[in-house]
Amino acid sequence: MSERKKLGIILLVFLSAFFLPTEAARVQGALLEAFAMLHEYARDHVLLCLVPAFFIAGAISVFVSQASVMKYLGPNASKRVAYPVAAVSGTILAVCSCTVLPLFSGIHKRGAGLGPASAFLYSGPAINVLAIILTARILGFELGVARAVSAIVFSVVIGLLMHLIFLKEERARAKASAVLPQALATSRALWQDGLYFAAMIGLLVFANWGKPGSDEQGVWAAIFGAKWGITAVLGVGLTGMLWRWFKKDELSEWTSSSWTFAKQILPLLFGGVLVAGFLLGRPGHEGLIPSEWVARLVGGNSLQANLFASVVGAFMYFATLTEVPILQGLIGSGMGKGPALALLLSGPALSLPSMIVIRSVLGTSKTVVYVSLVIGLSTIVGLAYGALF
C-alpha cells in the first residue's frame, strides 16, 4: 500500500471519528450493536468454527501435495472433475461465509485454480442442507427447491465465469506453480492422512451441528443429541493420530501455517464484523440503517427490489441458519418472493467481513468481480422466480 493511500485511510478514519454524532440515540445504538455483534461472533464462531478451520487450512497448506491439488482443482484440471469436486467439498462442510475463508485460502495457496476455488468458496456457506430444508418447511417448498437448485448451479457458473474472466492470469499462474515448493516429505500412508483430515473435518462439522426445530425429529435430532460425544471421540482419535503418526517438525510446520492464516484473517474479520454491526445491527436489532427502510425497499418484484435485496444480503452477516427466521420476518412485513430468494442466494455466501478477507487473498479486482457475480446472478434469478411464483 502506498503512503498516499495510508494517509487517505488515516484521514478518513479521523474525519469519521471527528464528526460522528455520538450524542444521537441512533448512533449510540449502532455503536452498541457493533460491539454486541462482535461479542456474539467471538462466542459463537471463533472457538468452534474458525479455530478448527484454521488448523484444517494449515494442514492443507503443509500436508496436501501441490500435485494433488493441481490434478483435481488446478487451472488445467478437467472441468468435469474440478467443479463437482469443489462444489461437493464445500457442501459437505456446510459452514458460514467466514468459516469457509481459511479453507478457501488454503486450497488457493496450494495451487487450486481460481474457478474451482471460487466454486468452493460459494458452495460452502450457500449449499447448507439443513438451511435448505428449513427454508422449504418454513418459507415454502417452492422457495426451498429454488434455493437448492440455484445455489448448486451458482457455484459452478460463478467458478467458470471467474476462470474465463481471469483466464490470462490463470494461465500464467499455472505455469508459475510448477516451481512452487512441495509439501513436507512424509512416511505416512495415504489412508492415515485421510483419517487425519476426516477427524478434523468431523470436529468442525459435529461441534457446530445445528439444533433442530421443535418439530424436527429423526437422524438430525439424534445426531444433535450426541454431538458432543461424537466430537469428543473425534478429538481423542485426532490426538492419538498426532502422537503416533506425526513428527515434531511436521507438527511445528502445521501449527506455524495455521497461525499464519489466523494472523491474516482474524483482524480483517473482526473489523468487518464491527462495521457490519454498526451499519445493519444484529437480527431483530437496529443498526445505523433502520430496518424498516430495508423492509420497505424489498416489496414487490421489481428489478430495484431484487437488486437491493441481493446487495443487502451480500453485505449483511448471517450466522448459519439465521437467514431463515430473518426472511420469515421480512416476508411478513411485505417482502416479495423474488427478493427473498435473491437475499437467500447472496446473503449466506457473502458478508462484509468475508469480502475484506477475500480481497486479501485474491486482490481487489477479482473480489469485485466475484461479489458482482454473486449479486448479479442473485438479482436475475430472484427476478425470474418472482415473475413465475
C-alpha positions as a Markdown table, in Angstrom:
| # | Residue | x | y | z |
|---|---|---|---|---|
| 1 | Met | 0.0 | 0.0 | 0.0 |
| 2 | Ser | 1.4 | 3.4 | -1.0 |
| 3 | Glu | 2.0 | 6.1 | 1.6 |
| 4 | Arg | -0.7 | 8.2 | -0.1 |
| 5 | Lys | -3.3 | 5.5 | 0.5 |
| 6 | Lys | -2.2 | 5.1 | 4.1 |
| 7 | Leu | -2.6 | 8.8 | 4.6 |
| 8 | Gly | -6.0 | 8.8 | 3.0 |
| 9 | Ile | -7.2 | 5.9 | 5.3 |
| 10 | Ile | -5.9 | 7.7 | 8.3 |
| 11 | Leu | -7.7 | 11.0 | 7.3 |
| 12 | Leu | -10.9 | 9.1 | 6.6 |
| 13 | Val | -10.9 | 7.4 | 10.0 |
| 14 | Phe | -10.1 | 10.7 | 11.7 |
| 15 | Leu | -12.8 | 12.7 | 10.0 |
| 16 | Ser | -15.4 | 9.9 | 10.6 |
| 17 | Ala | -14.5 | 9.9 | 14.3 |
| 18 | Phe | -14.3 | 13.7 | 14.5 |
| 19 | Phe | -17.8 | 14.3 | 13.0 |
| 20 | Leu | -19.5 | 11.2 | 14.4 |
| 21 | Pro | -22.7 | 12.5 | 16.2 |
| 22 | Thr | -22.3 | 10.3 | 19.3 |
| 23 | Glu | -25.0 | 12.1 | 21.2 |
| 24 | Ala | -27.7 | 10.8 | 18.8 |
| 25 | Ala | -29.6 | 7.8 | 20.0 |
| 26 | Arg | -29.4 | 6.1 | 16.7 |
| 27 | Val | -25.6 | 6.3 | 16.6 |
| 28 | Gln | -25.3 | 5.2 | 20.2 |
| 29 | Gly | -27.5 | 2.2 | 19.4 |
| 30 | Ala | -25.4 | 1.4 | 16.3 |
| 31 | Leu | -22.2 | 1.6 | 18.3 |
| 32 | Leu | -23.6 | -0.8 | 20.9 |
| 33 | Glu | -24.8 | -3.1 | 18.1 |
| 34 | Ala | -21.3 | -3.2 | 16.6 |
| 35 | Phe | -19.7 | -4.5 | 19.8 |
| 36 | Ala | -22.7 | -6.7 | 20.6 |
| 37 | Met | -22.3 | -8.4 | 17.2 |
| 38 | Leu | -18.5 | -8.8 | 17.8 |
| 39 | His | -19.3 | -10.3 | 21.2 |
| 40 | Glu | -21.7 | -12.8 | 19.7 |
| 41 | Tyr | -19.3 | -13.6 | 16.8 |
| 42 | Ala | -16.5 | -14.3 | 19.3 |
| 43 | Arg | -18.6 | -16.5 | 21.5 |
| 44 | Asp | -20.4 | -18.4 | 18.7 |
| 45 | His | -18.0 | -18.7 | 15.9 |
| 46 | Val | -14.3 | -18.3 | 16.8 |
| 47 | Leu | -13.5 | -21.3 | 19.0 |
| 48 | Leu | -15.7 | -24.0 | 17.4 |
| 49 | Cys | -15.8 | -22.7 | 13.8 |
| 50 | Leu | -12.7 | -20.6 | 12.9 |
| 51 | Val | -10.1 | -22.3 | 15.1 |
| 52 | Pro | -10.7 | -25.8 | 13.6 |
| 53 | Ala | -10.9 | -24.2 | 10.1 |
| 54 | Phe | -7.5 | -22.5 | 10.6 |
| 55 | Phe | -6.0 | -25.9 | 11.5 |
| 56 | Ile | -7.6 | -27.6 | 8.5 |
| 57 | Ala | -6.3 | -24.8 | 6.3 |
| 58 | Gly | -2.8 | -25.1 | 7.8 |
| 59 | Ala | -2.9 | -28.9 | 7.2 |
| 60 | Ile | -3.9 | -28.4 | 3.6 |
| 61 | Ser | -1.1 | -26.0 | 3.1 |
| 62 | Val | 1.5 | -28.3 | 4.7 |
| 63 | Phe | 0.4 | -31.9 | 4.1 |
| 64 | Val | -1.6 | -31.9 | 0.9 |
| 65 | Ser | 0.7 | -32.2 | -2.0 |
| 66 | Gln | 0.6 | -29.4 | -4.6 |
| 67 | Ala | 0.4 | -32.1 | -7.3 |
| 68 | Ser | -2.8 | -33.5 | -5.9 |
| 69 | Val | -4.5 | -30.1 | -5.7 |
| 70 | Met | -3.3 | -29.2 | -9.2 |
| 71 | Lys | -4.6 | -32.6 | -10.5 |
| 72 | Tyr | -8.2 | -32.1 | -9.2 |
| 73 | Leu | -8.6 | -28.4 | -8.7 |
| 74 | Gly | -5.8 | -26.7 | -10.7 |
| 75 | Pro | -6.2 | -24.3 | -13.6 |
| 76 | Asn | -5.5 | -27.1 | -16.1 |
| 77 | Ala | -7.6 | -29.8 | -14.4 |
| 78 | Ser | -10.6 | -31.3 | -16.2 |
| 79 | Lys | -13.6 | -29.0 | -15.6 |
| 80 | Arg | -15.8 | -32.1 | -15.4 |
| 81 | Val | -13.8 | -33.1 | -12.3 |
| 82 | Ala | -12.7 | -29.8 | -10.8 |
| 83 | Tyr | -16.1 | -28.1 | -10.4 |
| 84 | Pro | -18.1 | -31.0 | -9.0 |
| 85 | Val | -15.2 | -31.8 | -6.6 |
| 86 | Ala | -15.1 | -28.1 | -5.4 |
| 87 | Ala | -18.9 | -27.9 | -5.1 |
| 88 | Val | -19.2 | -31.2 | -3.2 |
| 89 | Ser | -16.3 | -30.4 | -0.9 |
| 90 | Gly | -17.9 | -27.1 | 0.1 |
| 91 | Thr | -21.3 | -28.7 | 0.5 |
| 92 | Ile | -20.0 | -31.3 | 2.9 |
| 93 | Leu | -18.5 | -28.7 | 5.2 |
| 94 | Ala | -21.7 | -26.6 | 5.3 |
| 95 | Val | -20.0 | -23.6 | 7.1 |
| 96 | Cys | -20.8 | -19.9 | 7.2 |
| 97 | Ser | -19.3 | -17.3 | 4.9 |
| 98 | Cys | -16.5 | -16.5 | 7.3 |
| 99 | Thr | -15.5 | -20.1 | 8.4 |
| 100 | Val | -15.0 | -21.1 | 4.8 |
| 101 | Leu | -12.4 | -18.4 | 4.3 |
| 102 | Pro | -9.4 | -20.2 | 5.8 |
| 103 | Leu | -10.2 | -23.3 | 3.8 |
| 104 | Phe | -10.6 | -21.4 | 0.6 |
| 105 | Ser | -7.3 | -19.6 | 1.3 |
| 106 | Gly | -5.6 | -22.9 | 2.0 |
| 107 | Ile | -6.6 | -24.6 | -1.3 |
| 108 | His | -5.9 | -21.5 | -3.3 |
| 109 | Lys | -2.4 | -21.3 | -1.8 |
| 110 | Arg | -1.7 | -24.9 | -2.8 |
| 111 | Gly | -2.5 | -24.1 | -6.4 |
| 112 | Ala | -6.2 | -24.6 | -6.9 |
| 113 | Gly | -7.5 | -22.7 | -9.9 |
| 114 | Leu | -9.5 | -19.6 | -9.4 |
| 115 | Gly | -12.6 | -21.2 | -10.9 |
| 116 | Pro | -12.7 | -24.3 | -8.7 |
| 117 | Ala | -11.6 | -22.2 | -5.6 |
| 118 | Ser | -14.4 | -19.8 | -6.3 |
| 119 | Ala | -16.9 | -22.6 | -6.7 |
| 120 | Phe | -15.7 | -24.0 | -3.3 |
| 121 | Leu | -15.9 | -20.5 | -1.7 |
| 122 | Tyr | -19.6 | -20.1 | -2.8 |
| 123 | Ser | -20.8 | -23.7 | -2.2 |
| 124 | Gly | -19.6 | -24.0 | 1.4 |
| 125 | Pro | -21.9 | -21.5 | 3.0 |
| 126 | Ala | -24.6 | -21.4 | 0.3 |
| 127 | Ile | -25.4 | -25.1 | -0.1 |
| 128 | Asn | -26.3 | -26.0 | 3.5 |
| 129 | Val | -28.6 | -29.0 | 3.6 |
| 130 | Leu | -30.3 | -28.1 | 6.9 |
| 131 | Ala | -30.8 | -24.5 | 5.9 |
| 132 | Ile | -32.4 | -25.6 | 2.6 |
| 133 | Ile | -34.7 | -28.0 | 4.5 |
| 134 | Leu | -35.7 | -25.2 | 6.9 |
| 135 | Thr | -36.3 | -22.9 | 4.0 |
| 136 | Ala | -38.7 | -25.4 | 2.4 |
| 137 | Arg | -40.5 | -26.1 | 5.7 |
| 138 | Ile | -40.8 | -22.5 | 7.0 |
| 139 | Leu | -40.8 | -20.3 | 3.8 |
| 140 | Gly | -42.4 | -22.7 | 1.4 |
| 141 | Phe | -41.5 | -25.8 | -0.6 |
| 142 | Glu | -41.0 | -23.9 | -3.9 |
| 143 | Leu | -38.6 | -21.4 | -2.3 |
| 144 | Gly | -36.6 | -24.2 | -0.7 |
| 145 | Val | -36.3 | -26.1 | -4.1 |
| 146 | Ala | -35.4 | -22.8 | -5.9 |
| 147 | Arg | -32.7 | -22.1 | -3.3 |
| 148 | Ala | -31.2 | -25.6 | -3.6 |
| 149 | Val | -31.1 | -25.7 | -7.4 |
| 150 | Ser | -29.9 | -22.1 | -7.8 |
| 151 | Ala | -27.1 | -22.4 | -5.2 |
| 152 | Ile | -25.7 | -25.6 | -6.8 |
| 153 | Val | -25.8 | -24.0 | -10.3 |
| 154 | Phe | -24.4 | -20.8 | -9.0 |
| 155 | Ser | -21.3 | -22.5 | -7.5 |
| 156 | Val | -20.4 | -23.9 | -10.9 |
| 157 | Val | -21.4 | -20.9 | -13.0 |
| 158 | Ile | -19.5 | -18.4 | -10.8 |
| 159 | Gly | -16.5 | -20.6 | -10.8 |
| 160 | Leu | -16.5 | -20.9 | -14.6 |
| 161 | Leu | -17.0 | -17.2 | -15.1 |
| 162 | Met | -14.2 | -16.3 | -12.7 |
| 163 | His | -11.9 | -18.7 | -14.6 |
| 164 | Leu | -12.9 | -17.2 | -18.0 |
| 165 | Ile | -12.7 | -13.6 | -16.9 |
| 166 | Phe | -9.2 | -14.0 | -15.5 |
| 167 | Leu | -8.1 | -16.7 | -18.0 |
| 168 | Lys | -4.8 | -14.9 | -18.9 |
| 169 | Glu | -3.8 | -14.6 | -15.2 |
| 170 | Glu | -4.8 | -18.2 | -14.5 |
| 171 | Arg | -2.6 | -19.5 | -17.4 |
| 172 | Ala | 0.4 | -17.5 | -16.0 |
| 173 | Arg | -0.3 | -18.8 | -12.5 |
| 174 | Ala | -0.5 | -22.4 | -13.8 |
| 175 | Lys | 3.0 | -22.0 | -15.3 |
| 176 | Ala | 4.5 | -20.4 | -12.2 |
| 177 | Ser | 3.0 | -23.1 | -9.9 |
| 178 | Ala | 5.4 | -25.7 | -11.4 |
| 179 | Val | 8.3 | -24.3 | -9.4 |
| 180 | Leu | 6.4 | -23.8 | -6.1 |
| 181 | Pro | 7.8 | -25.8 | -3.1 |
| 182 | Gln | 6.3 | -29.2 | -2.4 |
| 183 | Ala | 4.8 | -30.3 | 0.9 |
| 184 | Leu | 6.8 | -31.9 | 3.6 |
| 185 | Ala | 8.0 | -35.5 | 2.9 |
| 186 | Thr | 6.2 | -38.0 | 5.0 |
| 187 | Ser | 6.3 | -41.7 | 5.8 |
| 188 | Arg | 2.6 | -41.9 | 6.4 |
| 189 | Ala | 0.3 | -43.9 | 4.2 |
| 190 | Leu | -2.5 | -42.2 | 2.2 |
| 191 | Trp | -5.2 | -43.7 | 4.4 |
| 192 | Gln | -3.5 | -42.2 | 7.5 |
| 193 | Asp | -3.6 | -38.7 | 6.1 |
| 194 | Gly | -7.2 | -39.3 | 5.0 |
| 195 | Leu | -8.2 | -40.3 | 8.6 |
| 196 | Tyr | -6.3 | -37.3 | 9.9 |
| 197 | Phe | -8.2 | -34.9 | 7.7 |
| 198 | Ala | -11.5 | -36.7 | 8.2 |
| 199 | Ala | -11.1 | -36.3 | 12.0 |
| 200 | Met | -10.5 | -32.6 | 11.7 |
| 201 | Ile | -13.4 | -32.0 | 9.3 |
| 202 | Gly | -15.6 | -34.2 | 11.6 |
| 203 | Leu | -14.7 | -32.0 | 14.6 |
| 204 | Leu | -15.6 | -28.9 | 12.6 |
| 205 | Val | -18.9 | -30.3 | 11.4 |
| 206 | Phe | -20.2 | -32.0 | 14.6 |
| 207 | Ala | -19.1 | -29.4 | 17.0 |
| 208 | Asn | -21.2 | -26.9 | 15.0 |
| 209 | Trp | -24.2 | -29.2 | 14.4 |
| 210 | Gly | -27.2 | -27.0 | 14.5 |
| 211 | Lys | -30.1 | -27.5 | 16.9 |
| 212 | Pro | -33.2 | -28.8 | 15.1 |
| 213 | Gly | -36.5 | -27.1 | 15.3 |
| 214 | Ser | -39.1 | -28.2 | 18.0 |
| 215 | Asp | -40.9 | -30.3 | 15.4 |
| 216 | Glu | -37.8 | -31.8 | 13.9 |
| 217 | Gln | -37.1 | -35.4 | 14.7 |
| 218 | Gly | -35.2 | -38.3 | 13.2 |
| 219 | Val | -31.5 | -38.5 | 12.3 |
| 220 | Trp | -30.7 | -34.8 | 12.6 |
| 221 | Ala | -32.1 | -34.5 | 16.1 |
| 222 | Ala | -30.4 | -37.8 | 17.2 |
| 223 | Ile | -27.0 | -36.5 | 15.9 |
| 224 | Phe | -27.5 | -33.2 | 17.7 |
| 225 | Gly | -28.2 | -35.1 | 21.0 |
| 226 | Ala | -24.9 | -37.0 | 20.6 |
| 227 | Lys | -22.8 | -34.1 | 19.0 |
| 228 | Trp | -20.5 | -33.6 | 22.0 |
| 229 | Gly | -19.9 | -37.3 | 22.4 |
| 230 | Ile | -19.1 | -37.6 | 18.7 |
| 231 | Thr | -16.9 | -34.5 | 18.9 |
| 232 | Ala | -15.0 | -36.0 | 22.0 |
| 233 | Val | -14.4 | -39.3 | 20.2 |
| 234 | Leu | -13.0 | -37.5 | 17.2 |
| 235 | Gly | -10.8 | -35.2 | 19.4 |
| 236 | Val | -9.3 | -38.2 | 21.2 |
| 237 | Gly | -8.8 | -40.0 | 17.9 |
| 238 | Leu | -7.1 | -36.9 | 16.4 |
| 239 | Thr | -4.8 | -36.6 | 19.4 |
| 240 | Gly | -3.8 | -40.2 | 19.1 |
| 241 | Met | -3.0 | -39.8 | 15.4 |
| 242 | Leu | -0.9 | -36.7 | 16.0 |
| 243 | Trp | 1.1 | -38.5 | 18.8 |
| 244 | Arg | 1.7 | -41.8 | 16.8 |
| 245 | Trp | 1.9 | -40.7 | 13.2 |
| 246 | Phe | 3.5 | -37.2 | 13.1 |
| 247 | Lys | 7.0 | -36.0 | 13.6 |
| 248 | Lys | 7.8 | -33.0 | 15.7 |
| 249 | Asp | 8.9 | -30.8 | 12.8 |
| 250 | Glu | 5.7 | -31.7 | 10.9 |
| 251 | Leu | 3.6 | -30.6 | 13.9 |
| 252 | Ser | 5.6 | -27.4 | 14.1 |
| 253 | Glu | 5.1 | -26.6 | 10.4 |
| 254 | Trp | 1.4 | -27.3 | 10.7 |
| 255 | Thr | 0.8 | -25.0 | 13.7 |
| 256 | Ser | 3.0 | -22.3 | 12.1 |
| 257 | Ser | 1.0 | -22.4 | 8.9 |
| 258 | Ser | -2.3 | -22.4 | 10.9 |
| 259 | Trp | -1.1 | -19.3 | 12.8 |
| 260 | Thr | -0.2 | -17.6 | 9.5 |
| 261 | Phe | -3.8 | -18.0 | 8.3 |
| 262 | Ala | -5.1 | -16.8 | 11.7 |
| 263 | Lys | -3.0 | -13.6 | 11.6 |
| 264 | Gln | -4.1 | -12.9 | 8.1 |
| 265 | Ile | -7.8 | -13.4 | 8.5 |
| 266 | Leu | -8.9 | -12.7 | 12.1 |
| 267 | Pro | -8.1 | -9.0 | 12.3 |
| 268 | Leu | -9.9 | -8.4 | 9.0 |
| 269 | Leu | -12.9 | -10.4 | 10.1 |
| 270 | Phe | -13.2 | -8.7 | 13.5 |
| 271 | Gly | -13.0 | -5.3 | 11.8 |
| 272 | Gly | -15.6 | -6.3 | 9.2 |
| 273 | Val | -18.0 | -7.6 | 11.9 |
| 274 | Leu | -17.8 | -4.3 | 13.8 |
| 275 | Val | -18.6 | -2.3 | 10.6 |
| 276 | Ala | -21.5 | -4.7 | 9.7 |
| 277 | Gly | -22.9 | -4.5 | 13.2 |
| 278 | Phe | -22.7 | -0.7 | 13.2 |
| 279 | Leu | -24.5 | -0.3 | 9.9 |
| 280 | Leu | -27.1 | -3.1 | 10.0 |
| 281 | Gly | -27.2 | -4.4 | 13.5 |
| 282 | Arg | -28.0 | -7.9 | 14.6 |
| 283 | Pro | -31.1 | -9.7 | 13.5 |
| 284 | Gly | -34.0 | -8.2 | 15.5 |
| 285 | His | -31.9 | -5.1 | 16.5 |
| 286 | Glu | -31.3 | -1.7 | 14.9 |
| 287 | Gly | -28.1 | -0.5 | 13.4 |
| 288 | Leu | -27.4 | 2.9 | 11.9 |
| 289 | Ile | -29.6 | 1.9 | 8.9 |
| 290 | Pro | -33.2 | 1.5 | 10.1 |
| 291 | Ser | -34.6 | -2.0 | 9.4 |
| 292 | Glu | -38.0 | -0.5 | 8.1 |
| 293 | Trp | -36.1 | 1.1 | 5.3 |
| 294 | Val | -34.9 | -2.4 | 4.2 |
| 295 | Ala | -38.4 | -3.9 | 4.5 |
| 296 | Arg | -40.0 | -1.1 | 2.5 |
| 297 | Leu | -37.4 | -1.4 | -0.3 |
| 298 | Val | -37.8 | -5.1 | -0.9 |
| 299 | Gly | -41.6 | -5.3 | -1.5 |
| 300 | Gly | -42.9 | -6.5 | -4.9 |
| 301 | Asn | -40.7 | -8.0 | -7.6 |
| 302 | Ser | -39.1 | -5.0 | -9.4 |
| 303 | Leu | -35.5 | -5.0 | -10.5 |
| 304 | Gln | -34.7 | -2.5 | -7.9 |
| 305 | Ala | -36.2 | -4.6 | -5.1 |
| 306 | Asn | -34.3 | -7.7 | -6.2 |
| 307 | Leu | -31.1 | -5.8 | -6.6 |
| 308 | Phe | -31.5 | -4.1 | -3.2 |
| 309 | Ala | -32.2 | -7.5 | -1.5 |
| 310 | Ser | -29.1 | -9.0 | -3.2 |
| 311 | Val | -26.8 | -6.1 | -2.1 |
| 312 | Val | -28.1 | -6.0 | 1.5 |
| 313 | Gly | -27.8 | -9.8 | 1.7 |
| 314 | Ala | -24.2 | -9.6 | 0.4 |
| 315 | Phe | -23.1 | -7.1 | 2.9 |
| 316 | Met | -25.0 | -8.3 | 6.0 |
| 317 | Tyr | -23.5 | -11.1 | 8.1 |
| 318 | Phe | -25.7 | -14.2 | 8.6 |
| 319 | Ala | -24.7 | -16.9 | 11.0 |
| 320 | Thr | -25.6 | -20.3 | 9.8 |
| 321 | Leu | -29.4 | -20.9 | 9.6 |
| 322 | Thr | -30.3 | -17.3 | 10.9 |
| 323 | Glu | -31.2 | -16.2 | 7.4 |
| 324 | Val | -34.5 | -18.3 | 7.5 |
| 325 | Pro | -36.1 | -16.6 | 10.5 |
| 326 | Ile | -34.9 | -13.2 | 9.2 |
| 327 | Leu | -36.6 | -13.8 | 5.9 |
| 328 | Gln | -39.7 | -15.1 | 7.7 |
| 329 | Gly | -40.0 | -11.7 | 9.4 |
| 330 | Leu | -39.2 | -9.7 | 6.2 |
| 331 | Ile | -41.8 | -11.7 | 4.2 |
| 332 | Gly | -44.3 | -11.0 | 7.0 |
| 333 | Ser | -43.5 | -7.3 | 6.6 |
| 334 | Gly | -44.3 | -7.4 | 2.8 |
| 335 | Met | -41.1 | -8.7 | 1.2 |
| 336 | Gly | -41.7 | -10.2 | -2.2 |
| 337 | Lys | -40.8 | -13.8 | -3.1 |
| 338 | Gly | -38.3 | -12.8 | -5.7 |
| 339 | Pro | -36.3 | -10.5 | -3.4 |
| 340 | Ala | -36.5 | -13.2 | -0.7 |
| 341 | Leu | -34.8 | -15.8 | -3.0 |
| 342 | Ala | -32.2 | -13.1 | -4.1 |
| 343 | Leu | -31.3 | -12.5 | -0.4 |
| 344 | Leu | -31.1 | -16.2 | 0.3 |
| 345 | Leu | -28.6 | -16.7 | -2.6 |
| 346 | Ser | -26.4 | -13.8 | -1.8 |
| 347 | Gly | -26.7 | -13.5 | 2.0 |
| 348 | Pro | -25.2 | -16.7 | 3.4 |
| 349 | Ala | -22.5 | -16.8 | 0.7 |
| 350 | Leu | -21.1 | -13.3 | 1.4 |
| 351 | Ser | -20.8 | -10.7 | 4.1 |
| 352 | Leu | -18.8 | -7.5 | 4.5 |
| 353 | Pro | -16.2 | -9.3 | 6.8 |
| 354 | Ser | -15.8 | -12.1 | 4.2 |
| 355 | Met | -15.3 | -9.6 | 1.4 |
| 356 | Ile | -12.5 | -7.9 | 3.3 |
| 357 | Val | -10.7 | -11.3 | 3.7 |
| 358 | Ile | -11.3 | -12.4 | 0.1 |
| 359 | Arg | -9.7 | -9.2 | -1.1 |
| 360 | Ser | -6.6 | -10.0 | 1.0 |
| 361 | Val | -6.4 | -13.4 | -0.8 |
| 362 | Leu | -7.4 | -12.6 | -4.4 |
| 363 | Gly | -6.9 | -8.8 | -4.7 |
| 364 | Thr | -9.3 | -6.0 | -5.3 |
| 365 | Ser | -10.3 | -6.7 | -9.0 |
| 366 | Lys | -11.1 | -10.4 | -8.5 |
| 367 | Thr | -13.0 | -9.7 | -5.3 |
| 368 | Val | -15.1 | -7.1 | -7.0 |
| 369 | Val | -15.9 | -9.4 | -9.9 |
| 370 | Tyr | -16.7 | -12.3 | -7.5 |
| 371 | Val | -19.0 | -10.2 | -5.4 |
| 372 | Ser | -20.6 | -8.6 | -8.5 |
| 373 | Leu | -21.3 | -12.1 | -10.0 |
| 374 | Val | -23.0 | -13.2 | -6.8 |
| 375 | Ile | -25.1 | -10.1 | -6.6 |
| 376 | Gly | -25.9 | -10.0 | -10.3 |
| 377 | Leu | -26.9 | -13.7 | -10.5 |
| 378 | Ser | -28.9 | -13.5 | -7.3 |
| 379 | Thr | -30.8 | -10.5 | -8.7 |
| 380 | Ile | -31.6 | -12.1 | -12.0 |
| 381 | Val | -32.7 | -15.4 | -10.5 |
| 382 | Gly | -34.8 | -13.6 | -7.9 |
| 383 | Leu | -36.5 | -11.5 | -10.6 |
| 384 | Ala | -37.3 | -14.6 | -12.6 |
| 385 | Tyr | -38.6 | -16.6 | -9.6 |
| 386 | Gly | -40.8 | -13.7 | -8.5 |
| 387 | Ala | -42.3 | -13.5 | -12.0 |
| 388 | Leu | -43.1 | -17.2 | -12.0 |
| 389 | Phe | -44.4 | -17.5 | -8.5 |
